């Protein structure tokens, strides 16, 4: 089905993203601008979908990044208790209090930021966002669901990535090192105090490390990201307006163009666009909200539809940050701690080979964060992600920065991604025809 792709399709994606960037601008999670961006995709879906649904949800958009500031404040308190106990002022009590705080900071980092759970969200103000779903519904009974997705919110600016560029990696190291050193230092201090043992010289070394690194970690953590006022500073053209626009365009293609399928070899005339869609299959084009708040929109969607998604043979292809022609099929998500569907990865790899698209199949690197594939894979629903960004060069250049606007969109990358998805759908059409 890659043959259904035309250059005008990449132009459509470019023009739609440009319109949103110019007319609305950045739209961080739960901002009025995010809602306006979502409504644009709703309007575009209404042009082709049999049914368009807007599903509101609530979440705490500040929690996912907010753990940095909480961690910094708690870190100071924990550090004070460390030095009080280090100089034998209520050593057991104060080292225990400091250790409990340090453990909590470490758990925040682990569960909120690495594992994408809503660990501290209850302490933050809840706000509203929504997902937009365009459904192409078959005439026959729905036995399968194929989801094509992106997200319409944009990220908060990562300040140190913008101003320090490659120095951003140093800030990440300092933050992780500060949390880890504080935890190890307080654990050792508490054990020595509890057992009444003299403190070794190595503990003095930990104290020096904390005095050196924690002030830097405090600054890096407090000022890690912008506030998000007026939608923020990041347009989010590649991350991830282009992906939602690609999904919408594929929906339009499926409703307006006929596929030359295997059955055409017998000169069978195809008179219906629905030959471009696998039999007994509903296509859902989804633009999620609040991906940049820890994939909260896709989490809410999966939770709401979990029974249906499991009862029917569901596959999800998620598009994420498409800005280089060499496409990556991600085998893992959530900082590479969660495996994506081998079946969908294999099908996408096969589709890319047939479409002759330069690509690679590899895991997400640790530190790569998460995508809207995450909630599907976590729930055991077949899903995988198409990703295309040069790391670190393009990441340093514009990722989560004001320069992620429509001017850097790569139409070849857009075309390659759409061709893989269309070829994937063609293969599913051929499979469904064989099973008739």
Secondary structure, 3 states (H helix, E strand, C coil): CHHHCCHHHHHHHHHHHHHHHHHCCCCECCCHHHHHHHHHHHHHHCCCCCEEEEEEEEECCCHHHHHHHHHHHHHHHHHHHHHHHHCCCCHHHHHHHHHHHHHHHHHHHHHHHHCCCCCCHHHCCCEEEEEEEEEECCCCCCCEEEEEEEECCECCCEHHHHHHHHHHHHHHHHHHHHHHHHHHHHHHHHHHHHHCCCCCHHHHHHHHHHHHHHHHHHHHHHCCECCCHHHCCCCCHHHHHHHHHHHHHHHHHHHHCCCCCHHHHHCCCCCCHHHHCCCCEEEEEEEECCHHHCCHHHHHHHHHHHHHHHHCEEEEEEEEEECCCCEEEECEECCCCEECCHHHHHHHHHHHHHCCCCEEEECCCCCCCCCCCHHHHHCCCEEEEEEECCCCHHHHHHCCCCCCCHHHCCHHHHHHHHHHHHHHHHHHHHHHHHCC
